[in-house]
Amino acid sequence: MPIVLQQYSSLATSSPCSSEEELVLAADESRPASDEPTPVRSWRSLAAFWLLGLCNNYAYVIMLSAAHDILDGGFHAMRVVDDTGRDCNPTSTGAILLADILPALVAKAVSPAVNVNTHVRVLVTVLLSALSFVLVAASVDSVMAYTGVVCASLSSGIGEVTFLAYTAHFHSDVVSTWSSGTGFSGVLGSFSYAALISVGLSPRTTLFVMLTCPAVMVFTYVVLLRHPPSHAVCCRPAPQPDARPPPAPLRTREKLALLRQLPVFMVPLGLVYTAEYFINQGLVELIWFRDIWLSHSEQYRWLQVIYQIGVFVSRSSVNLFHIRRIWVLTVLQCVNATFFFYEAYFLFVPSFWLVALLVLWEGLLGGAAYVNTFYAVYHQFLSREREFILGTVSLADSMGVAVAGAVSLPVHNALCRLPGPRQ
């Protein structure tokens, strides 16, 4: 697998009224050959996008980590126990996955075509995130709980397409820190939920505690992030006589031409996510081990933590090495999905730790596909094209997740009708 080492140079500039992200001419071999200015690399931007990635995906991850509890009565209903020898919820966690991804998919599809101020989009993202925690935590029936999951989905979808497009105004390293932050969001979200439940907090109380996350997002975006002059939050500096004019917006004809170049990025990424989330939300909940120190629900929660650790590690790796052939990751993830299907069917793996190791590997592949895809997109297109391209390519992972959720429902029902061979 070819690996490209990427080196970066740090540049510093400051002035009383200008952003640290103002454009300066600098040599950067990683960008397309042109006379475009290169944004300054700032630690505040790197840290801010890491935190924004963490906060943006947090509610989404929590809803998936809480899926087993939402469905088995942890919030609103009595659990239905079957008599087939398998411990199954009456509904697959794929149902939560669909509620957690379809609204995001719609938001991502519509956002590139809707001209809404970035600050307004971020405000909507924060409000929906907070509302999702409140609705699920206070839910008295499944409708209220699912409405909260939908709010988390909309928040994640609007936030991802907004922040990824916004990276076009900053140094390319913010793509890496954004991806790393989204990866750590999975670790922190799944671990914090599992840990707080383990120490005795109820699922409801746990979700109320997590309302701190939207507040952190507001602080990061308003205070920590240094916005480019054209997107200043509090003031807009006067234009300089010799300043470069902003790039002209893309015309419809240009957007259509660019769309023809995107399948090479979107198809491999979408297939990785289809296989990945089919494993996570369609199969892993059906793989459990009797007579160990963890209950079925606890096994599910901690496998989610292990998976998210793999995602975080690989999403943080692109500044060390860059994987060009994403299709290799696609093939490996499809092999994983095939193995987990047979394990869910026959329950032949003898050890929980072996399943945990394979879940970690699954997370490594998925995270690597995500960060390397967006890293390649950033460096292959010109700056005036990036905002549209980055937002559009983000549709691929959501489409893959939606397909996985739809497939998980009938597969869950079919497998739960089978006897449980592992005694």
DRENDO-1510 file (C-alpha; in Angstrom, 1 decimal, always signed):
<recs>
REC; n; res; u; v; w
REC; 1; MET; +0.0; +0.0; +0.0 .
REC; 2; PRO; +1.7; +3.2; -1.0 .
REC; 3; ILE; +2.4; +5.7; +1.7 .
REC; 4; VAL; +3.2; +9.3; +1.2 .
REC; 5; LEU; +5.0; +11.2; +4.0 .
REC; 6; GLN; +3.7; +14.7; +4.3 .
REC; 7; GLN; +5.7; +17.6; +5.7 .
REC; 8; TYR; +4.4; +21.0; +6.7 .
REC; 9; SER; +5.9; +24.3; +7.5 .
REC; 10; SER; +4.6; +26.6; +10.2 .
REC; 11; LEU; +4.0; +30.2; +9.4 .
REC; 12; ALA; +3.1; +33.0; +11.9 .
REC; 13; THR; +1.6; +36.4; +11.4 .
REC; 14; SER; -0.5; +38.7; +13.5 .
REC; 15; SER; -2.1; +42.1; +13.4 .
REC; 16; PRO; -4.5; +43.9; +15.7 .
REC; 17; CYS; -7.6; +43.5; +13.4 .
REC; 18; SER; -6.8; +40.7; +11.1 .
REC; 19; SER; -7.2; +36.9; +11.6 .
REC; 20; GLU; -4.4; +34.5; +12.0 .
REC; 21; GLU; -5.9; +32.8; +9.0 .
REC; 22; GLU; -5.4; +35.7; +6.6 .
REC; 23; LEU; -4.0; +34.5; +3.3 .
REC; 24; VAL; -0.3; +34.7; +2.6 .
REC; 25; LEU; +1.7; +33.5; -0.3 .
REC; 26; ALA; +3.8; +30.6; +0.8 .
REC; 27; ALA; +5.4; +27.6; -0.8 .
REC; 28; ASP; +3.4; +24.4; -0.2 .
REC; 29; GLU; +4.0; +21.5; -2.4 .
REC; 30; SER; +0.9; +19.7; -1.2 .
REC; 31; ARG; -1.6; +22.1; -2.9 .
REC; 32; PRO; -2.5; +22.1; -6.6 .
REC; 33; ALA; -0.1; +23.9; -8.9 .
REC; 34; SER; -1.4; +27.5; -9.1 .
REC; 35; ASP; -0.7; +30.9; -7.7 .
REC; 36; GLU; -3.3; +30.6; -5.0 .
REC; 37; PRO; -2.4; +31.9; -1.6 .
REC; 38; THR; -1.9; +29.4; +1.2 .
REC; 39; PRO; -3.6; +30.0; +4.6 .
REC; 40; VAL; -1.5; +30.3; +7.7 .
REC; 41; ARG; -1.2; +27.2; +9.9 .
REC; 42; SER; -2.4; +28.3; +13.4 .
REC; 43; TRP; -2.5; +26.2; +16.6 .
REC; 44; ARG; -5.8; +27.9; +17.5 .
REC; 45; SER; -7.4; +26.7; +14.2 .
REC; 46; LEU; -6.0; +23.2; +14.6 .
REC; 47; ALA; -7.3; +23.0; +18.2 .
REC; 48; ALA; -10.6; +24.6; +17.4 .
REC; 49; PHE; -11.4; +22.2; +14.5 .
REC; 50; TRP; -10.4; +19.2; +16.7 .
REC; 51; LEU; -12.9; +20.3; +19.3 .
REC; 52; LEU; -15.6; +21.1; +16.7 .
REC; 53; GLY; -15.2; +17.6; +15.3 .
REC; 54; LEU; -15.5; +16.2; +18.8 .
REC; 55; CYS; -18.6; +18.1; +19.7 .
REC; 56; ASN; -20.3; +17.8; +16.3 .
REC; 57; ASN; -20.3; +14.0; +16.4 .
REC; 58; TYR; -20.8; +13.6; +20.1 .
REC; 59; ALA; -24.7; +13.4; +20.2 .
REC; 60; TYR; -24.7; +11.1; +17.2 .
REC; 61; VAL; -22.3; +8.7; +18.9 .
REC; 62; ILE; -24.2; +8.8; +22.2 .
REC; 63; MET; -27.4; +7.8; +20.4 .
REC; 64; LEU; -25.8; +4.8; +18.8 .
REC; 65; SER; -24.1; +3.9; +22.1 .
REC; 66; ALA; -27.5; +4.2; +23.8 .
REC; 67; ALA; -29.4; +2.3; +21.1 .
REC; 68; HIS; -29.6; -0.9; +23.0 .
REC; 69; ASP; -31.0; +0.9; +26.0 .
REC; 70; ILE; -33.4; +3.0; +24.0 .
REC; 71; LEU; -34.8; -0.2; +22.4 .
REC; 72; ASP; -34.8; -2.6; +25.4 .
REC; 73; GLY; -36.6; -0.2; +27.8 .
REC; 74; GLY; -33.8; +1.8; +29.3 .
REC; 75; PHE; -35.8; +5.0; +28.6 .
REC; 76; HIS; -39.5; +4.2; +28.1 .
REC; 77; ALA; -40.6; +0.6; +27.5 .
REC; 78; MET; -40.5; -2.9; +28.9 .
REC; 79; ARG; -38.0; -5.3; +27.2 .
REC; 80; VAL; -39.5; -8.2; +25.2 .
REC; 81; VAL; -37.5; -11.4; +25.7 .
REC; 82; ASP; -37.7; -14.1; +23.0 .
REC; 83; ASP; -37.5; -17.8; +23.6 .
REC; 84; THR; -35.2; -18.8; +20.7 .
REC; 85; GLY; -32.0; -19.1; +22.7 .
REC; 86; ARG; -30.8; -15.8; +21.3 .
REC; 87; ASP; -31.0; -12.5; +23.3 .
REC; 88; CYS; -32.6; -10.1; +20.9 .
REC; 89; ASN; -34.3; -6.8; +21.1 .
REC; 90; PRO; -37.7; -6.9; +19.3 .
REC; 91; THR; -36.2; -4.2; +16.9 .
REC; 92; SER; -32.7; -4.0; +15.5 .
REC; 93; THR; -30.4; -1.2; +16.6 .
REC; 94; GLY; -30.4; -0.5; +12.9 .
REC; 95; ALA; -33.7; +1.3; +13.5 .
REC; 96; ILE; -31.9; +3.8; +15.7 .
REC; 97; LEU; -29.2; +3.9; +13.1 .
REC; 98; LEU; -31.7; +4.9; +10.4 .
REC; 99; ALA; -33.2; +7.6; +12.7 .
REC; 100; ASP; -29.7; +8.7; +13.4 .
REC; 101; ILE; -28.6; +9.0; +9.8 .
REC; 102; LEU; -31.5; +9.6; +7.4 .
REC; 103; PRO; -32.1; +13.2; +8.6 .
REC; 104; ALA; -28.4; +13.9; +8.4 .
REC; 105; LEU; -28.4; +12.5; +4.8 .
REC; 106; VAL; -31.2; +14.9; +3.8 .
REC; 107; ALA; -29.4; +17.8; +5.5 .
REC; 108; LYS; -26.1; +17.0; +3.7 .
REC; 109; ALA; -27.9; +16.7; +0.4 .
REC; 110; VAL; -29.7; +20.0; +0.7 .
REC; 111; SER; -27.0; +22.1; +2.4 .
REC; 112; PRO; -24.7; +22.6; -0.6 .
REC; 113; ALA; -27.6; +24.0; -2.6 .
REC; 114; VAL; -28.8; +26.4; +0.2 .
REC; 115; ASN; -27.0; +29.6; +0.7 .
REC; 116; VAL; -27.2; +30.1; +4.5 .
REC; 117; ASN; -24.6; +32.0; +6.6 .
REC; 118; THR; -22.1; +29.7; +8.2 .
REC; 119; HIS; -22.7; +31.3; +11.7 .
REC; 120; VAL; -26.4; +30.6; +11.4 .
REC; 121; ARG; -25.8; +26.9; +10.4 .
REC; 122; VAL; -23.5; +26.5; +13.5 .
REC; 123; LEU; -26.2; +28.0; +15.7 .
REC; 124; VAL; -28.8; +25.5; +14.4 .
REC; 125; THR; -26.3; +22.7; +14.9 .
REC; 126; VAL; -25.8; +23.6; +18.6 .
REC; 127; LEU; -29.5; +24.0; +19.3 .
REC; 128; LEU; -30.4; +20.7; +17.7 .
REC; 129; SER; -27.6; +18.9; +19.6 .
REC; 130; ALA; -28.9; +20.2; +22.9 .
REC; 131; LEU; -32.5; +19.4; +22.1 .
REC; 132; SER; -31.6; +15.8; +21.2 .
REC; 133; PHE; -30.2; +15.1; +24.7 .
REC; 134; VAL; -33.2; +16.7; +26.4 .
REC; 135; LEU; -35.8; +14.8; +24.3 .
REC; 136; VAL; -34.2; +11.4; +24.7 .
REC; 137; ALA; -33.4; +11.8; +28.4 .
REC; 138; ALA; -37.0; +13.1; +29.2 .
REC; 139; SER; -38.8; +10.7; +26.8 .
REC; 140; VAL; -41.9; +9.0; +27.9 .
REC; 141; ASP; -42.5; +7.0; +24.8 .
REC; 142; SER; -40.7; +5.8; +21.7 .
REC; 143; VAL; -41.9; +8.7; +19.6 .
REC; 144; MET; -40.3; +11.2; +21.8 .
REC; 145; ALA; -37.1; +9.2; +22.0 .
REC; 146; TYR; -36.9; +8.8; +18.2 .
REC; 147; THR; -37.5; +12.5; +17.8 .
REC; 148; GLY; -34.5; +13.2; +20.0 .
REC; 149; VAL; -32.4; +10.8; +17.8 .
REC; 150; VAL; -33.6; +12.7; +14.7 .
REC; 151; CYS; -32.5; +16.0; +16.2 .
REC; 152; ALA; -29.0; +14.5; +16.9 .
REC; 153; SER; -28.9; +13.3; +13.3 .
REC; 154; LEU; -29.8; +16.7; +11.9 .
REC; 155; SER; -27.3; +18.4; +14.2 .
REC; 156; SER; -24.5; +16.0; +13.1 .
REC; 157; GLY; -25.4; +16.3; +9.4 .
REC; 158; ILE; -25.6; +20.0; +9.2 .
REC; 159; GLY; -22.5; +20.4; +11.3 .
REC; 160; GLU; -20.4; +18.0; +9.3 .
REC; 161; VAL; -21.2; +19.6; +5.9 .
REC; 162; THR; -20.8; +23.1; +7.4 .
REC; 163; PHE; -17.5; +22.6; +9.1 .
REC; 164; LEU; -15.9; +20.5; +6.3 .
REC; 165; ALA; -16.8; +23.2; +3.8 .
REC; 166; TYR; -15.5; +25.8; +6.2 .
REC; 167; THR; -12.0; +24.0; +6.3 .
REC; 168; ALA; -11.5; +25.4; +2.7 .
REC; 169; HIS; -10.7; +28.8; +4.3 .
REC; 170; PHE; -8.0; +27.4; +6.5 .
REC; 171; HIS; -4.7; +25.5; +6.3 .
REC; 172; SER; -5.0; +21.9; +5.1 .
REC; 173; ASP; -4.0; +20.5; +8.5 .
REC; 174; VAL; -7.4; +21.4; +9.9 .
REC; 175; VAL; -8.9; +18.6; +7.8 .
REC; 176; SER; -6.7; +16.2; +9.8 .
REC; 177; THR; -7.5; +17.7; +13.2 .
REC; 178; TRP; -11.3; +17.8; +12.3 .
REC; 179; SER; -11.1; +14.1; +11.4 .
REC; 180; SER; -9.1; +13.3; +14.6 .
REC; 181; GLY; -11.7; +15.2; +16.7 .
REC; 182; THR; -14.6; +13.3; +15.1 .
REC; 183; GLY; -12.7; +10.1; +15.9 .
REC; 184; PHE; -12.1; +11.0; +19.5 .
REC; 185; SER; -15.8; +12.0; +19.8 .
REC; 186; GLY; -16.5; +8.3; +19.2 .
REC; 187; VAL; -14.1; +7.2; +22.0 .
REC; 188; LEU; -15.3; +9.9; +24.4 .
REC; 189; GLY; -18.9; +9.4; +23.7 .
REC; 190; SER; -19.1; +5.7; +23.8 .
REC; 191; PHE; -16.7; +5.5; +26.8 .
REC; 192; SER; -18.4; +8.2; +28.8 .
REC; 193; TYR; -21.8; +6.7; +28.3 .
REC; 194; ALA; -20.7; +3.2; +29.2 .
REC; 195; ALA; -18.6; +4.4; +32.2 .
REC; 196; LEU; -21.4; +6.6; +33.7 .
REC; 197; ILE; -23.9; +3.8; +33.4 .
REC; 198; SER; -21.4; +1.4; +35.0 .
REC; 199; VAL; -20.9; +3.6; +38.0 .
REC; 200; GLY; -24.6; +3.8; +38.7 .
REC; 201; LEU; -26.1; +6.7; +36.7 .
REC; 202; SER; -29.3; +6.0; +34.9 .
REC; 203; PRO; -29.4; +6.5; +31.1 .
REC; 204; ARG; -31.6; +9.5; +31.6 .
REC; 205; THR; -29.3; +11.3; +34.0 .
REC; 206; THR; -26.3; +10.4; +31.8 .
REC; 207; LEU; -27.8; +12.2; +28.9 .
REC; 208; PHE; -28.6; +15.3; +30.9 .
REC; 209; VAL; -24.9; +15.4; +32.0 .
REC; 210; MET; -23.9; +15.4; +28.4 .
REC; 211; LEU; -25.6; +18.8; +27.7 .
REC; 212; THR; -22.1; +20.3; +28.5 .
REC; 213; CYS; -21.0; +19.3; +24.9 .
REC; 214; PRO; -23.1; +21.9; +23.0 .
REC; 215; ALA; -21.8; +24.6; +25.4 .
REC; 216; VAL; -18.2; +23.6; +24.6 .
REC; 217; MET; -19.0; +23.9; +20.8 .
REC; 218; VAL; -20.3; +27.4; +21.3 .
REC; 219; PHE; -17.1; +28.4; +23.2 .
REC; 220; THR; -14.9; +26.8; +20.6 .
REC; 221; TYR; -16.5; +28.5; +17.6 .
REC; 222; VAL; -17.0; +31.9; +19.1 .
REC; 223; VAL; -13.9; +32.3; +21.3 .
REC; 224; LEU; -11.2; +29.9; +20.3 .
REC; 225; LEU; -11.4; +29.8; +16.5 .
REC; 226; ARG; -9.9; +32.7; +14.6 .
REC; 227; HIS; -12.2; +33.2; +11.6 .
REC; 228; PRO; -11.0; +34.5; +8.3 .
REC; 229; PRO; -11.8; +38.2; +7.7 .
REC; 230; SER; -14.7; +37.4; +5.4 .
REC; 231; HIS; -16.3; +35.3; +8.1 .
REC; 232; ALA; -15.5; +37.4; +11.2 .
REC; 233; VAL; -18.0; +36.8; +14.1 .
REC; 234; CYS; -17.7; +40.2; +15.8 .
REC; 235; CYS; -16.2; +42.6; +13.3 .
REC; 236; ARG; -15.3; +42.7; +9.7 .
REC; 237; PRO; -12.0; +44.5; +8.9 .
REC; 238; ALA; -12.0; +47.2; +6.2 .
REC; 239; PRO; -10.9; +45.9; +2.8 .
REC; 240; GLN; -7.3; +46.8; +1.8 .
REC; 241; PRO; -6.6; +48.5; -1.5 .
REC; 242; ASP; -4.2; +45.8; -2.7 .
REC; 243; ALA; -6.1; +42.9; -1.2 .
REC; 244; ARG; -6.9; +40.0; -3.5 .
REC; 245; PRO; -10.5; +39.8; -4.6 .
REC; 246; PRO; -12.5; +36.8; -3.2 .
REC; 247; PRO; -12.8; +33.9; -5.6 .
REC; 248; ALA; -15.9; +33.9; -7.7 .
REC; 249; PRO; -18.6; +31.5; -6.6 .
REC; 250; LEU; -18.9; +28.3; -8.7 .
REC; 251; ARG; -21.5; +28.4; -11.5 .
REC; 252; THR; -24.0; +25.6; -12.0 .
REC; 253; ARG; -22.1; +24.3; -15.0 .
REC; 254; GLU; -18.9; +24.1; -13.0 .
REC; 255; LYS; -20.6; +22.3; -10.2 .
REC; 256; LEU; -22.0; +19.7; -12.6 .
REC; 257; ALA; -18.5; +19.2; -14.1 .
REC; 258; LEU; -17.0; +18.7; -10.7 .
REC; 259; LEU; -19.7; +16.2; -9.7 .
REC; 260; ARG; -18.5; +13.9; -12.5 .
REC; 261; GLN; -15.1; +13.6; -10.8 .
REC; 262; LEU; -16.5; +12.6; -7.4 .
REC; 263; PRO; -17.5; +8.9; -7.7 .
REC; 264; VAL; -13.8; +7.9; -7.4 .
REC; 265; PHE; -13.9; +9.3; -3.9 .
REC; 266; MET; -17.5; +8.7; -2.9 .
REC; 267; VAL; -18.1; +5.1; -4.0 .
REC; 268; PRO; -15.2; +3.5; -2.0 .
REC; 269; LEU; -16.0; +5.6; +1.1 .
REC; 270; GLY; -19.7; +4.8; +0.9 .
REC; 271; LEU; -19.0; +1.1; +0.6 .
REC; 272; VAL; -16.7; +1.1; +3.6 .
REC; 273; TYR; -19.4; +2.8; +5.7 .
REC; 274; THR; -22.1; +0.3; +4.5 .
REC; 275; ALA; -20.0; -2.6; +5.6 .
REC; 276; GLU; -18.8; -0.9; +8.8 .
REC; 277; TYR; -22.3; +0.1; +10.1 .
REC; 278; PHE; -23.8; -3.2; +9.0 .
REC; 279; ILE; -21.4; -4.8; +11.4 .
REC; 280; ASN; -21.9; -2.3; +14.2 .
REC; 281; GLN; -25.7; -1.9; +14.2 .
REC; 282; GLY; -26.8; -5.0; +12.4 .
REC; 283; LEU; -24.5; -7.8; +13.7 .
REC; 284; VAL; -22.6; -6.8; +16.8 .
REC; 285; GLU; -25.7; -6.6; +19.0 .
REC; 286; LEU; -26.4; -10.3; +18.1 .
REC; 287; ILE; -22.9; -11.4; +19.1 .
REC; 288; TRP; -22.8; -12.0; +22.9 .
REC; 289; PHE; -21.1; -14.3; +25.3 .
REC; 290; ARG; -22.9; -16.0; +28.2 .
REC; 291; ASP; -21.5; -16.4; +31.7 .
REC; 292; ILE; -18.8; -13.7; +31.4 .
REC; 293; TRP; -18.4; -10.6; +33.7 .
REC; 294; LEU; -20.4; -8.4; +31.3 .
REC; 295; SER; -24.1; -8.5; +30.5 .
REC; 296; HIS; -25.3; -8.4; +26.9 .
REC; 297; SER; -26.0; -4.6; +27.1 .
REC; 298; GLU; -22.5; -4.1; +28.7 .
REC; 299; GLN; -20.8; -6.1; +26.0 .
REC; 300; TYR; -22.5; -4.0; +23.3 .
REC; 301; ARG; -21.5; -0.7; +25.0 .
REC; 302; TRP; -17.9; -1.7; +25.5 .
REC; 303; LEU; -17.5; -3.1; +21.9 .
REC; 304; GLN; -18.7; +0.3; +20.8 .
REC; 305; VAL; -15.9; +1.9; +22.8 .
REC; 306; ILE; -13.3; -0.4; +21.3 .
REC; 307; TYR; -14.6; +0.3; +17.8 .
REC; 308; GLN; -14.4; +4.0; +18.4 .
REC; 309; ILE; -10.8; +3.7; +19.7 .
REC; 310; GLY; -9.8; +2.2; +16.3 .
REC; 311; VAL; -11.6; +5.0; +14.5 .
REC; 312; PHE; -9.9; +7.7; +16.5 .
REC; 313; VAL; -6.4; +6.2; +16.0 .
REC; 314; SER; -6.7; +6.0; +12.2 .
REC; 315; ARG; -8.5; +9.3; +11.8 .
REC; 316; SER; -5.5; +10.9; +13.6 .
REC; 317; SER; -2.9; +9.3; +11.4 .
REC; 318; VAL; -3.0; +11.2; +8.1 .
REC; 319; ASN; -0.2; +13.6; +9.0 .
REC; 320; LEU; +2.0; +10.6; +9.5 .
REC; 321; PHE; +1.1; +8.7; +6.4 .
REC; 322; HIS; -1.4; +9.0; +3.6 .
REC; 323; ILE; -3.2; +6.1; +2.0 .
REC; 324; ARG; -4.1; +6.7; -1.6 .
REC; 325; ARG; -5.9; +3.5; -2.6 .
REC; 326; ILE; -9.1; +3.7; -0.6 .
REC; 327; TRP; -10.5; +0.8; -2.5 .
REC; 328; VAL; -8.1; -1.5; -0.6 .
REC; 329; LEU; -9.8; -0.4; +2.7 .
REC; 330; THR; -13.2; -1.1; +1.0 .
REC; 331; VAL; -12.2; -4.7; +0.2 .
REC; 332; LEU; -10.9; -5.3; +3.7 .
REC; 333; GLN; -14.0; -3.9; +5.4 .
REC; 334; CYS; -16.3; -6.0; +3.2 .
REC; 335; VAL; -14.3; -9.1; +4.3 .
REC; 336; ASN; -14.9; -8.0; +7.9 .
REC; 337; ALA; -18.6; -7.7; +7.3 .
REC; 338; THR; -18.7; -11.2; +5.8 .
REC; 339; PHE; -16.9; -12.7; +8.8 .
REC; 340; PHE; -19.2; -10.9; +11.3 .
REC; 341; PHE; -22.2; -12.1; +9.5 .
REC; 342; TYR; -21.1; -15.7; +9.8 .
REC; 343; GLU; -20.2; -15.1; +13.5 .
REC; 344; ALA; -23.7; -13.7; +14.2 .
REC; 345; TYR; -25.2; -16.7; +12.4 .
REC; 346; PHE; -23.2; -19.5; +13.9 .
REC; 347; LEU; -21.8; -17.9; +17.0 .
REC; 348; PHE; -18.6; -19.9; +16.7 .
REC; 349; VAL; -15.9; -17.5; +18.0 .
REC; 350; PRO; -14.8; -18.8; +21.4 .
REC; 351; SER; -13.6; -15.5; +23.0 .
REC; 352; PHE; -15.1; -12.1; +23.6 .
REC; 353; TRP; -11.5; -10.7; +23.3 .
REC; 354; LEU; -11.2; -12.0; +19.8 .
REC; 355; VAL; -14.4; -10.3; +18.7 .
REC; 356; ALA; -13.1; -7.1; +20.4 .
REC; 357; LEU; -9.9; -7.3; +18.4 .
REC; 358; LEU; -11.8; -7.6; +15.2 .
REC; 359; VAL; -14.0; -4.7; +16.1 .
REC; 360; LEU; -10.9; -2.6; +16.7 .
REC; 361; TRP; -9.6; -3.6; +13.3 .
REC; 362; GLU; -13.0; -2.6; +11.8 .
REC; 363; GLY; -12.7; +0.8; +13.4 .
REC; 364; LEU; -9.1; +1.3; +12.1 .
REC; 365; LEU; -10.2; +0.7; +8.5 .
REC; 366; GLY; -13.3; +2.9; +8.7 .
REC; 367; GLY; -11.4; +5.8; +10.2 .
REC; 368; ALA; -8.6; +5.5; +7.7 .
REC; 369; ALA; -11.1; +5.6; +4.8 .
REC; 370; TYR; -12.7; +8.8; +6.1 .
REC; 371; VAL; -9.7; +10.9; +6.8 .
REC; 372; ASN; -7.7; +9.8; +3.7 .
REC; 373; THR; -10.7; +10.5; +1.4 .
REC; 374; PHE; -11.1; +14.1; +2.6 .
REC; 375; TYR; -7.4; +14.7; +2.7 .
REC; 376; ALA; -7.1; +13.7; -0.9 .
REC; 377; VAL; -10.1; +15.8; -1.9 .
REC; 378; TYR; -8.6; +18.9; -0.2 .
REC; 379; HIS; -5.3; +18.6; -2.1 .
REC; 380; GLN; -6.7; +17.6; -5.5 .
REC; 381; PHE; -9.0; +20.6; -6.0 .
REC; 382; LEU; -8.5; +24.3; -6.1 .
REC; 383; SER; -9.5; +26.5; -3.2 .
REC; 384; ARG; -12.6; +27.9; -4.8 .
REC; 385; GLU; -13.8; +24.4; -5.5 .
REC; 386; ARG; -13.1; +22.8; -2.1 .
REC; 387; GLU; -16.0; +24.2; -0.2 .
REC; 388; PHE; -18.5; +22.6; -2.6 .
REC; 389; ILE; -16.6; +19.4; -3.1 .
REC; 390; LEU; -15.9; +18.7; +0.6 .
REC; 391; GLY; -19.6; +19.2; +1.5 .
REC; 392; THR; -20.7; +17.0; -1.3 .
REC; 393; VAL; -18.3; +14.1; -0.7 .
REC; 394; SER; -19.6; +14.0; +2.9 .
REC; 395; LEU; -22.8; +12.6; +1.5 .
REC; 396; ALA; -21.0; +9.3; +0.8 .
REC; 397; ASP; -20.5; +8.1; +4.3 .
REC; 398; SER; -24.2; +9.0; +5.2 .
REC; 399; MET; -25.5; +7.2; +2.2 .
REC; 400; GLY; -23.4; +4.1; +3.2 .
REC; 401; VAL; -24.7; +4.3; +6.8 .
REC; 402; ALA; -28.3; +4.6; +5.6 .
REC; 403; VAL; -28.0; +1.5; +3.4 .
REC; 404; ALA; -26.5; -0.4; +6.3 .
REC; 405; GLY; -29.4; +0.6; +8.5 .
REC; 406; ALA; -31.9; -0.6; +6.0 .
REC; 407; VAL; -30.2; -3.9; +5.5 .
REC; 408; SER; -29.8; -4.4; +9.2 .
REC; 409; LEU; -33.5; -4.6; +10.0 .
REC; 410; PRO; -34.4; -7.7; +7.9 .
REC; 411; VAL; -31.1; -9.4; +8.8 .
REC; 412; HIS; -31.7; -8.8; +12.5 .
REC; 413; ASN; -35.2; -10.3; +12.3 .
REC; 414; ALA; -34.0; -13.3; +10.3 .
REC; 415; LEU; -31.1; -14.1; +12.6 .
REC; 416; CYS; -33.2; -13.7; +15.8 .
REC; 417; ARG; -35.5; -16.4; +14.6 .
REC; 418; LEU; -32.6; -18.9; +14.6 .
REC; 419; PRO; -31.7; -21.0; +17.7 .
REC; 420; GLY; -28.7; -19.9; +19.7 .
REC; 421; PRO; -25.9; -22.4; +19.1 .
REC; 422; ARG; -23.5; -21.0; +21.7 .
REC; 423; GLN; -24.5; -22.5; +25.1 .
</recs>
